[in-house]
Amino acid sequence: MPNIVIPDTTKPIVDDRGKMQQQFRRWTNQVTNLDMIIGTGTPEGNIEASQGRFYMDDAGASGSILYIKRDKDIAGDTKKGWIAV
């Protein structure tokens, strides 16, 4: 999981044109990538995600509802590496 660097709170979030500053954009993307993915069915081989991401199967049976992306990839496939927890 990446180290999340908190943006400098003394600097504005947007520039003079109203565009999000690069440092804040990077932080927003990192935080967004920590939220849980919710879908139907197993994520293994179906959902691409970064290592450490959580997935909840909204139609799963007991014991196969929550998954974590344990491995970054398997044989280069970033849709693989999920395990049920």
Backbone torsions as a table, in degrees:
resi	resn	phi	psi	omega
1	MET	NA	139.0	-176.6
2	PRO	-71.6	151.8	171.5
3	ASN	-72.9	126.0	-179.7
4	ILE	-92.4	121.9	179.9
5	VAL	-99.1	120.5	-179.9
6	ILE	-71.9	133.1	-179.9
7	PRO	-62.9	153.2	176.6
8	ASP	-65.4	114.1	-175.6
9	THR	-74.9	-5.5	177.1
10	THR	-88.2	-7.0	-179.3
11	LYS	-104.3	150.4	179.1
12	PRO	-67.4	153.6	179.0
13	ILE	-76.3	-34.8	-179.6
14	VAL	-119.6	157.1	177.8
15	ASP	-87.2	-172.8	-177.5
16	ASP	-63.5	-22.9	179.9
17	ARG	-91.2	-0.5	-179.3
18	GLY	86.4	10.0	179.2
19	LYS	-90.7	143.4	-178.8
20	MET	-64.0	132.8	177.7
21	GLN	-64.2	148.8	-176.8
22	GLN	-56.7	-45.1	-177.6
23	GLN	-63.2	-41.2	178.9
24	PHE	-70.4	-37.7	177.7
25	ARG	-61.6	-44.1	179.0
26	ARG	-61.3	-45.7	179.2
27	TRP	-62.1	-44.7	179.5
28	THR	-59.7	-43.5	178.3
29	ASN	-63.7	-41.4	179.9
30	GLN	-64.4	-44.1	-179.4
31	VAL	-67.2	-40.7	178.7
32	THR	-61.1	-36.3	-179.8
33	ASN	-73.2	-1.4	176.9
34	LEU	-96.1	-14.1	-177.2
35	ASP	-71.2	160.5	-178.3
36	MET	-78.1	138.6	174.0
37	ILE	-89.9	134.2	178.3
38	ILE	-120.0	130.7	179.8
39	GLY	-158.7	-174.0	-179.9
40	THR	-113.4	127.7	-179.8
41	GLY	94.4	176.1	-179.0
42	THR	-70.6	143.3	176.2
43	PRO	-81.4	-19.5	-175.3
44	GLU	-58.0	118.7	-179.9
45	GLY	80.4	-1.4	-176.3
46	ASN	-119.7	-32.8	-173.9
47	ILE	-116.2	121.6	176.1
48	GLU	-84.9	131.2	-179.2
49	ALA	-157.7	162.9	176.6
50	SER	-81.5	157.6	-179.0
51	GLN	-59.9	136.1	179.1
52	GLY	96.0	-6.6	-178.5
53	ARG	-74.5	146.5	177.6
54	PHE	-101.8	150.5	178.2
55	TYR	-138.3	135.1	175.9
56	MET	-117.2	126.1	176.0
57	ASP	-84.8	110.5	-175.8
58	ASP	-74.0	-4.3	176.9
59	ALA	-122.9	11.9	-174.7
60	GLY	-71.8	155.8	175.7
61	ALA	-89.5	166.3	178.7
62	SER	-51.5	131.5	179.5
63	GLY	90.1	-7.7	178.3
64	SER	-139.1	45.2	-178.8
65	ILE	-104.9	-42.7	-175.6
66	LEU	-109.9	133.1	179.7
67	TYR	-127.9	153.9	172.5
68	ILE	-128.5	142.7	178.1
69	LYS	-81.9	91.9	-175.2
70	ARG	-75.4	-45.1	-176.5
71	ASP	-103.2	140.5	178.6
72	LYS	-57.0	-43.5	177.4
73	ASP	-163.8	166.7	172.5
74	ILE	-126.8	117.5	-176.8
75	ALA	53.4	36.9	177.8
76	GLY	85.0	-4.0	-178.9
77	ASP	-92.6	108.7	-177.6
78	THR	-77.6	-2.1	174.4
79	LYS	-87.7	-5.5	179.7
80	LYS	-110.4	160.1	179.5
81	GLY	113.0	9.0	177.7
82	TRP	-82.9	143.1	172.6
83	ILE	-133.8	146.2	176.0
84	ALA	-75.5	138.0	178.1
85	VAL	-120.7	NA	NA
